[in-house]
Amino acid sequence: MTVILGIESSCDDTSAAILKDGIVLSNIIASQKVHEAYGGVVPELASRAHQQNIIPVVDQALKKAGISMEEINAIAFTRGPGLLGSLLVGTSFAKGFAIARNLPMIEVNHLQAHILANFIKEPGVESRHPSFPFLTLLVSGGNSQLIVVHDYLKMEMIGQTIDDAAGEAFDKCAKVMGLGYPGGPVIDKLAREGNPERFTFNKPQIPGLDYSFSGLKTSFLYFIRDEIKKNPDFIRDNLNDLCASLQKTIVDILLSKLKKAAKQTGIKQIAIGGGVSANSGLQNAVHTEAAKSGWEVFIPRLGFSLDNAGMVAVTGYYKFLAGQFIRLDAVPFARTTLD
Ligand code: KG4
């Protein structure tokens, strides 16, 4: 029997999960409402909230799984990338737990964890999983990457954003419209009642498989500023159409490189992960393309596509099986790639 405790604290969600023999028994997530007032994550406040949340979250994860501390064989924690102060809370907790119970520690790369979320199994839930190699579009508040996954622990980044991430584009444009944080889910909801063809925004012309979203954000800001000069109620009068048109632009940008990557690699198993994978416009576009191009599509369910410890525990499980442990003096890292 192998029991792993997974810990995630890379940004503004404190999460703990228990995995037993490859099955995720619990996945507790404490989100931090404190950032809403600021229109984005405030790193110092995030660290403080993690400190308050981490013990209750681990306690709940153990209780929900019906597992005692004595049964845990290893502790897996997100080492990076992310906000350093946030990562330090999870890393320090993992070290304290490992020392107290004399357990091995497993470091987990946050990006790899988002990808391996596609392999999460839950008790009594039938799930489909991709086979290797598969192509992943990883899109969150901090990442927009295209990755070929050769094996659980062997991944190759073939494209990435050269500036902002797709989630950042959603969040920053939402802020321009006064929609609060995180803006992605709000735009998604409002876009359902809007006309996606009403407004057009510039799309980047970046060669290869890389993305860029900073130009879109700026052109959106300037467009709104100009329109408000003519009609101070422009945002309110056109909110649904603005959201639908912006969402369509972001989805078109994401889809065009995903299609290119699928063509170049010849891979038809396509996974999408990260917070933005919850976007209904993106999901519809990927499914429509799948029907045309014969792709098989994999999207983790919502609880496992946003930041969560279930994906950390499952990554920890494969590293445990491969004997990949880390020393107690490991420090977190704010930035890294998959290599
Ligand atoms: O993976 P995640 O929970 O955290 C990290 O960034 O690591 O992703 C959060 C991002 C935010 O930018 C949020 O606005 C975006 O995912 N997001 C969405 C949706 N749900 C979350 N963006 C568009 N549509 C959604 N439904």
Boltz pocket constraint, residues with backbone or C-beta under 6 A from the ligand:
constraints:
  - pocket:
      binder: B
      contacts: [[A, 11], [A, 139], [A, 140], [A, 141], [A, 142], [A, 143], [A, 166], [A, 167], [A, 168], [A, 170], [A, 171], [A, 182], [A, 183], [A, 184], [A, 185], [A, 188], [A, 274], [A, 275], [A, 276], [A, 277], [A, 278], [A, 279], [A, 280], [A, 305], [A, 306], [A, 307]]
      max_distance: 6.0
